[in-house]
Amino acid sequence: MTAFTQIEGGGVTSALGFKAAGIHAGFRKEPERRDLALVVADEPCAAAGTFTKNIFCSAPVIISREHLSDGGTGAPSYGTARAVVVNSGIANAATGAPGLEHAREMARITADAVGCTEEEVLVASTGVIGQHLPLDPFKTGVPQAFAEASREGGASAARAIMTTDTHPKEYAVSFSGDDLGFDGVTFTVGGMSKGSGMIMPNMATMIAIVTTDAPIAAAHLSQILRDAVGVSFNKITVDSDTSTNDTCVTLASGAAAPGAAPIEPGTPAYCALAAAYKEVCTHLARMMAADGEGATRLVTVHVAGAATDADADAAARTIANSPLVKTAIYGHDANWGRIAAAAGRSGAAFRQEDVSIDIMGMPVCRGGLTVAFDEDEALRRFEAPEIAIDVNLGAGTCETTMWTCDFSHDYVTINGDYRT
């Protein structure tokens, strides 16, 4: 198994062949708030993306799908790209024909600044739905961002895509190509993401950009991304709401091994690269769940003993989305009955007399019946930053893990005041 090395302070520009910048362009009123991010590859490179399945999808999602030759909602999206531009503050969703034209112009302005074709630019927006996206901030901001872009600019880009996030989300790992057919080569996968509300992705995350310097064809890169998304961003939920703007894109420069033949599926190098993508995407996804709006705890829900993968996902997703489970965790209440009730209404097939439930490693239910536990010890364990819920349905061998967070009073305050 390939060993990965976490890159301290790593992010979207850790891989060779990329630079980035995050600036204040004017989408937000606060002059100190960065609101425009630009990630640029040194050369046009393989690219792939996954996007929201929300029918009310945003204009940037539609345009990026077109630029990646998407065959339709949920179909594999891949092609060639040189740059990704993201604005925060305005989602450019539910904006009709003018919104589509503004998203296209967003790409044109970026293409002119970078020196590539419009189709080689991927676009993304995040913020308030229903507001029209002004173009003037792009006209002045994109050239500024391109002039400032550097290998050190990943951190500023990660801040520029934030909305209600309390901190930027970045992560990168490297691994050796020795024994993988690339002796003496070090490969890197790094990325950034944003999202803390309207989070239950049905593809990826609200916004995520992942880069690698490994050589790989776009079609194979697309498969790696989709596999990674399936076990990471598609396994988190904050509030069960799927955004209109969910976008996860990846670019592969090949700069770590110039002139090398592309990595092929089934090879050790492919397996290592796929594992690195899962590592980076899972870390970013967990960071998003932990930073859920108003959250005080990251919650890991592990469901085992399901009859099918679909049953495991249904049970875990229903438990993770349950407001009663999430508020009980906020209140430090080991109320396992709420977990059992959520699993029971999930649609998963099982018998209640076969179910076991643990909270933070403490048995609280066996055979569908209560198990006496120390309430004081439970309160002590609730002080941990991550709360683990383990459920065994006793119906099979399938299992899955999802990540969520608790619901606090602040979640209502943040969302009650979000637009006004």
C-alpha positions as CSV (number, residue, x, y, z in Angstrom):
1,M,0.0,0.0,0.0
2,T,1.4,3.4,-1.0
3,A,2.4,5.7,1.8
4,F,1.3,9.3,1.6
5,T,3.1,12.2,3.1
6,Q,0.9,15.2,4.2
7,I,2.4,18.5,2.9
8,E,2.4,21.0,5.7
9,G,0.4,24.0,4.6
10,G,-0.4,22.3,1.4
11,G,-3.3,23.0,-0.9
12,V,-4.4,23.5,-4.4
13,T,-1.0,24.8,-5.6
14,S,1.1,22.1,-4.0
15,A,1.2,20.1,-7.2
16,L,3.7,21.2,-9.8
17,G,2.3,23.2,-12.7
18,F,-0.2,25.4,-10.9
19,K,-0.5,28.8,-9.4
20,A,-3.4,30.7,-7.7
21,A,-4.5,33.9,-6.2
22,G,-7.4,35.2,-4.1
23,I,-8.3,38.9,-4.1
24,H,-11.1,41.3,-3.2
25,A,-12.8,42.1,-6.5
26,G,-16.0,43.8,-5.2
27,F,-18.6,41.1,-5.0
28,R,-18.8,41.7,-1.3
29,K,-19.1,45.0,0.5
30,E,-16.3,44.4,3.0
31,P,-13.0,45.6,1.3
32,E,-10.9,43.2,3.4
33,R,-12.9,40.1,2.3
34,R,-11.5,38.1,-0.6
35,D,-14.2,37.2,-3.0
36,L,-12.5,36.1,-6.3
37,A,-10.2,33.0,-6.7
38,L,-8.3,32.0,-9.7
39,V,-6.4,28.7,-10.2
40,V,-4.3,28.6,-13.3
41,A,-2.3,25.7,-14.9
42,D,1.0,26.5,-16.6
43,E,-0.4,24.8,-19.7
44,P,-3.7,23.4,-20.8
45,C,-4.2,20.0,-19.1
46,A,-6.5,17.1,-18.4
47,A,-9.6,18.1,-16.5
48,A,-12.7,16.5,-15.0
49,G,-15.6,17.6,-12.9
50,T,-18.7,16.5,-11.0
51,F,-21.6,18.8,-10.5
52,T,-24.9,19.1,-8.6
53,K,-27.9,17.0,-9.5
54,N,-30.2,19.7,-8.3
55,I,-32.6,20.6,-11.1
56,F,-32.3,24.3,-10.0
57,C,-28.6,24.3,-11.0
58,S,-26.7,27.5,-11.4
59,A,-25.5,29.1,-14.6
60,P,-21.8,28.4,-13.9
61,V,-22.6,24.7,-13.4
62,I,-24.3,24.6,-16.8
63,I,-21.3,26.4,-18.5
64,S,-18.7,24.3,-16.9
65,R,-20.6,21.2,-17.9
66,E,-20.5,22.4,-21.5
67,H,-16.8,23.1,-21.3
68,L,-16.2,19.6,-20.1
69,S,-18.4,18.1,-22.7
70,D,-20.9,16.8,-20.1
71,G,-23.3,14.3,-21.7
72,G,-26.0,15.4,-19.2
73,T,-26.7,15.7,-15.5
74,G,-24.6,13.1,-13.7
75,A,-22.8,11.9,-16.9
76,P,-18.9,11.9,-16.8
77,S,-17.5,15.3,-17.5
78,Y,-14.0,15.6,-18.7
79,G,-11.8,17.5,-21.2
80,T,-9.1,20.1,-21.2
81,A,-8.8,23.2,-19.0
82,R,-6.3,25.9,-18.2
83,A,-8.0,27.8,-15.5
84,V,-10.8,27.8,-12.8
85,V,-12.3,31.1,-11.7
86,V,-14.6,31.3,-8.6
87,N,-16.5,34.2,-7.1
88,S,-18.2,34.2,-3.7
89,G,-21.1,36.2,-2.5
90,I,-23.4,35.7,-5.4
91,A,-24.4,32.2,-6.6
92,N,-25.7,33.2,-10.1
93,A,-28.4,30.6,-9.7
94,A,-32.1,31.1,-10.7
95,T,-31.0,34.0,-13.0
96,G,-32.2,32.8,-16.4
97,A,-30.7,33.7,-19.7
98,P,-28.8,36.8,-18.3
99,G,-27.2,34.5,-15.8
100,L,-26.0,32.1,-18.5
101,E,-24.5,35.0,-20.5
102,H,-22.8,36.4,-17.4
103,A,-21.3,33.0,-16.7
104,R,-20.0,32.8,-20.3
105,E,-18.6,36.3,-20.0
106,M,-16.9,35.3,-16.7
107,A,-15.1,32.6,-18.8
108,R,-14.3,35.0,-21.6
109,I,-12.8,37.6,-19.4
110,T,-10.7,34.9,-17.7
111,A,-9.6,33.4,-21.0
112,D,-8.5,36.8,-22.3
113,A,-6.4,37.4,-19.1
114,V,-4.8,34.0,-19.0
115,G,-4.3,33.6,-22.8
116,C,-6.4,30.5,-23.5
117,T,-9.7,29.6,-25.1
118,E,-13.0,30.3,-23.4
119,E,-13.7,26.6,-23.4
120,E,-10.5,26.0,-21.3
121,V,-12.0,28.0,-18.4
122,L,-14.1,26.4,-15.8
123,V,-16.4,28.7,-13.7
124,A,-18.0,28.5,-10.3
125,S,-20.0,30.8,-8.1
126,T,-21.2,30.6,-4.5
127,G,-23.4,32.8,-2.4
128,V,-27.0,34.1,-2.5
129,I,-29.4,32.5,-5.0
130,G,-31.5,34.7,-7.3
131,Q,-29.2,37.7,-7.5
132,H,-27.6,38.7,-10.8
133,L,-23.9,38.5,-11.1
134,P,-22.1,41.9,-11.9
135,L,-19.4,41.7,-14.5
136,D,-17.3,44.7,-13.6
137,P,-15.6,43.0,-10.7
138,F,-14.4,40.3,-13.1
139,K,-13.2,42.8,-15.6
140,T,-10.8,44.4,-13.1
141,G,-10.4,41.5,-10.7
142,V,-9.4,38.6,-13.0
143,P,-6.4,40.5,-14.6
144,Q,-5.3,41.5,-11.1
145,A,-5.6,37.9,-9.8
146,F,-3.7,36.5,-12.8
147,A,-0.9,39.1,-12.2
148,E,-0.7,38.1,-8.5
149,A,-1.1,34.3,-9.1
150,S,1.8,32.2,-7.7
151,R,2.7,28.9,-6.2
152,E,2.2,30.5,-2.8
153,G,-1.3,31.8,-3.7
154,G,-3.3,28.7,-2.8
155,A,-4.0,29.9,0.7
156,S,-5.5,33.2,-0.5
157,A,-7.6,31.4,-3.1
158,A,-9.0,29.1,-0.4
159,R,-10.1,32.1,1.6
160,A,-11.6,33.8,-1.4
161,I,-14.1,31.0,-2.0
162,M,-15.5,31.0,1.6
163,T,-19.0,32.1,2.4
164,T,-20.2,31.1,5.9
165,D,-17.1,29.0,6.5
166,T,-15.2,29.9,9.6
167,H,-11.8,28.9,8.1
168,P,-10.3,27.9,4.8
169,K,-10.1,24.2,3.9
170,E,-6.9,23.0,2.3
171,Y,-5.0,19.7,2.1
172,A,-2.3,18.0,0.1
173,V,-0.3,14.8,0.1
174,S,2.6,13.5,-1.9
175,F,3.8,10.0,-2.7
176,S,6.8,8.4,-4.4
177,G,6.7,7.0,-7.9
178,D,9.4,4.4,-7.0
179,D,8.2,0.9,-7.6
180,L,5.2,2.4,-9.5
181,G,7.0,2.7,-12.8
182,F,8.2,6.3,-12.1
183,D,11.4,5.9,-10.2
184,G,12.8,9.1,-8.8
185,V,9.5,11.0,-9.3
186,T,7.3,12.4,-6.5
187,F,3.6,12.9,-7.2
188,T,1.3,15.4,-5.4
189,V,-2.4,15.7,-5.0
190,G,-3.8,18.8,-3.3
191,G,-7.0,20.7,-3.1
192,M,-9.2,23.3,-1.5
193,S,-12.9,23.3,-0.7
194,K,-15.6,25.5,0.8
195,G,-18.9,24.7,2.4
196,S,-20.6,24.7,5.8
197,G,-24.3,25.2,5.0
198,M,-26.7,23.9,2.3
199,I,-24.6,20.7,2.4
200,M,-25.7,17.3,1.4
201,P,-23.9,16.9,-1.9
202,N,-25.4,14.7,-4.5
203,M,-22.2,14.7,-6.5
204,A,-19.4,16.5,-4.8
205,T,-19.2,19.6,-2.6
206,M,-20.4,23.1,-2.8
207,I,-17.0,24.2,-4.3
208,A,-13.9,22.0,-4.5
209,I,-10.8,22.2,-6.7
210,V,-8.3,19.4,-6.7
211,T,-5.0,19.3,-8.6
212,T,-2.3,16.8,-9.4
213,D,1.0,16.8,-11.2
214,A,0.6,13.2,-12.3
215,P,0.3,12.4,-16.0
216,I,-3.1,10.9,-16.8
217,A,-5.7,11.1,-19.5
218,A,-8.9,13.1,-18.8
219,A,-11.2,10.1,-19.1
220,H,-9.3,8.2,-16.5
221,L,-8.9,11.3,-14.3
222,S,-12.7,11.6,-14.4
223,Q,-13.1,8.0,-13.1
224,I,-10.7,8.7,-10.3
225,L,-12.5,11.8,-9.3
226,R,-15.9,10.2,-9.4
227,D,-14.7,7.3,-7.2
228,A,-13.1,9.7,-4.7
229,V,-16.2,11.9,-4.6
230,G,-18.4,8.8,-3.9
231,V,-16.6,8.0,-0.6
232,S,-16.0,11.5,0.5
233,F,-18.1,14.6,-0.5
234,N,-21.1,12.4,-1.2
235,K,-20.8,11.0,2.3
236,I,-21.2,14.3,4.2
237,T,-24.3,16.2,5.3
238,V,-24.8,19.3,7.4
239,D,-28.4,20.1,6.9
240,S,-29.7,17.6,4.1
241,D,-29.9,20.5,1.5
242,T,-28.2,19.9,-1.8
243,S,-26.9,23.1,-3.2
244,T,-27.7,24.6,-6.6
245,N,-24.0,25.3,-7.2
246,D,-22.2,22.1,-6.2
247,T,-19.0,21.9,-8.2
248,C,-15.9,19.7,-7.8
249,V,-13.3,20.0,-10.6
250,T,-9.8,18.6,-10.9
251,L,-6.9,19.4,-13.2
252,A,-3.8,17.1,-13.9
253,S,-0.7,18.9,-15.2
254,G,1.6,15.9,-15.6
255,A,4.4,18.3,-14.6
256,A,6.0,15.8,-12.2
257,A,6.9,13.5,-15.0
258,P,7.3,15.6,-18.2
259,G,7.1,13.5,-21.4
260,A,6.0,10.4,-19.5
261,A,3.3,8.2,-20.8
262,P,-0.1,8.7,-19.1
263,I,-0.9,6.5,-16.1
264,E,-3.2,3.7,-17.2
265,P,-6.0,2.0,-15.2
266,G,-5.1,-1.2,-13.4
267,T,-1.4,-0.2,-12.9
268,P,0.1,0.3,-9.5
269,A,0.6,4.0,-10.3
270,Y,-3.2,4.4,-11.0
271,C,-4.1,2.7,-7.8
272,A,-1.8,4.9,-5.8
273,L,-3.1,8.1,-7.5
274,A,-6.7,7.0,-6.9
275,A,-6.0,6.4,-3.3
276,A,-4.3,9.8,-3.0
277,Y,-7.5,11.4,-4.4
278,K,-9.6,9.6,-1.9
279,E,-7.3,10.7,0.9
280,V,-7.4,14.4,-0.1
281,C,-11.1,14.5,-0.8
282,T,-12.0,12.6,2.4
283,H,-9.9,15.0,4.5
284,L,-11.5,18.1,2.8
285,A,-15.0,16.5,3.3
286,R,-14.5,15.9,7.0
287,M,-13.3,19.5,7.4
288,M,-16.5,20.7,5.8
289,A,-18.7,18.6,8.0
290,A,-16.8,19.8,11.1
291,D,-17.2,23.4,10.0
292,G,-21.0,23.1,9.5
293,E,-22.9,26.3,10.3
294,G,-23.0,26.7,14.0
295,A,-21.5,23.2,14.6
296,T,-19.6,22.3,17.8
297,R,-18.8,18.7,17.0
298,L,-17.9,16.6,14.0
299,V,-20.1,13.4,14.0
300,T,-19.0,10.2,12.3
301,V,-21.8,7.7,11.6
302,H,-20.7,4.2,10.8
303,V,-23.4,1.7,9.8
304,A,-22.4,-2.0,9.4
305,G,-24.3,-5.3,9.0
306,A,-26.5,-3.9,6.2
307,A,-28.0,-6.3,3.6
308,T,-26.9,-4.0,0.7
309,D,-24.7,-1.0,0.1
310,A,-27.9,1.0,-0.6
311,D,-29.4,0.0,2.8
312,A,-26.1,1.0,4.6
313,D,-26.2,4.4,2.9
314,A,-29.9,4.9,3.6
315,A,-29.5,4.1,7.3
316,A,-26.3,6.2,7.8
317,R,-27.7,9.1,5.8
318,T,-31.0,9.2,7.7
319,I,-29.2,9.1,11.1
320,A,-26.8,11.8,10.0
321,N,-29.6,14.0,8.8
322,S,-31.9,13.6,11.8
323,P,-32.5,16.9,13.5
324,L,-33.3,15.0,16.7
325,V,-30.0,13.1,16.6
326,K,-28.1,16.2,15.8
327,T,-29.7,18.3,18.6
328,A,-29.2,15.4,21.1
329,I,-25.5,15.5,20.3
330,Y,-25.4,19.2,20.8
331,G,-27.1,18.7,24.2
332,H,-24.6,15.9,25.1
333,D,-27.5,13.5,25.4
334,A,-26.7,9.9,24.6
335,N,-30.3,9.3,23.4
336,W,-29.9,6.2,21.4
337,G,-33.6,5.9,20.8
338,R,-33.4,8.8,18.3
339,I,-30.7,6.9,16.4
340,A,-32.8,3.7,16.3
341,A,-35.8,5.6,15.2
342,A,-33.9,7.2,12.3
343,A,-32.5,3.9,11.2
344,G,-36.0,2.4,11.4
345,R,-37.5,5.0,9.0
346,S,-34.6,4.9,6.6
347,G,-36.0,2.2,4.4
348,A,-33.1,-0.2,5.1
349,A,-34.2,-3.8,5.6
350,F,-33.4,-5.2,9.1
351,R,-35.1,-6.6,12.2
352,Q,-35.0,-4.4,15.3
353,E,-34.1,-7.4,17.5
354,D,-30.8,-7.7,15.6
355,V,-29.6,-4.1,16.0
356,S,-26.7,-3.0,18.1
357,I,-25.8,0.7,18.8
358,D,-22.6,2.2,20.3
359,I,-22.1,5.9,21.0
360,M,-18.5,7.0,21.5
361,G,-17.5,3.4,22.0
362,M,-20.1,2.8,24.7
363,P,-22.7,0.0,24.1
364,V,-26.1,1.6,24.5
365,C,-28.3,-0.9,22.6
366,R,-28.0,-4.7,22.0
367,G,-30.6,-6.8,20.4
368,G,-32.8,-3.8,19.9
369,L,-33.0,-3.2,23.7
370,T,-31.4,-0.7,26.0
371,V,-28.1,-1.4,27.7
372,A,-27.3,0.3,31.0
373,F,-24.5,2.8,30.7
374,D,-22.8,5.4,32.9
375,E,-24.4,8.8,32.1
376,D,-21.5,10.7,33.7
377,E,-19.0,8.8,31.6
378,A,-21.2,9.6,28.5
379,L,-21.1,13.3,29.4
380,R,-17.3,13.1,29.7
381,R,-17.0,11.5,26.3
382,F,-19.2,14.1,24.7
383,E,-16.4,16.6,25.3
384,A,-14.4,15.1,22.5
385,P,-14.3,17.1,19.3
386,E,-15.5,14.1,17.2
387,I,-18.5,12.0,18.2
388,A,-18.7,8.5,16.9
389,I,-22.0,6.6,16.3
390,D,-21.7,2.9,15.4
391,V,-24.8,1.0,14.3
392,N,-24.9,-2.7,13.3
393,L,-28.1,-3.7,11.6
394,G,-27.4,-7.4,11.9
395,A,-28.7,-8.0,8.4
396,G,-25.7,-8.6,6.2
397,T,-22.1,-7.6,5.5
398,C,-22.3,-4.2,3.8
399,E,-21.2,-1.0,5.6
400,T,-20.5,2.7,5.1
401,T,-19.4,5.8,6.9
402,M,-20.9,9.3,6.7
403,W,-19.9,12.6,8.4
404,T,-22.1,15.2,9.8
405,C,-22.2,17.7,12.7
406,D,-24.5,18.7,15.5
407,F,-27.2,21.4,15.3
408,S,-26.8,24.3,17.6
409,H,-28.8,27.5,18.3
410,D,-26.3,29.3,16.0
411,Y,-27.4,27.3,12.9
412,V,-30.8,29.0,13.1
413,T,-29.2,32.4,13.7
414,I,-26.8,32.1,10.8
415,N,-29.5,30.9,8.3
416,G,-32.2,33.3,9.6
417,D,-29.9,36.2,8.9
418,Y,-28.1,34.8,5.8
419,R,-29.6,37.1,3.2
420,T,-30.5,40.1,5.2
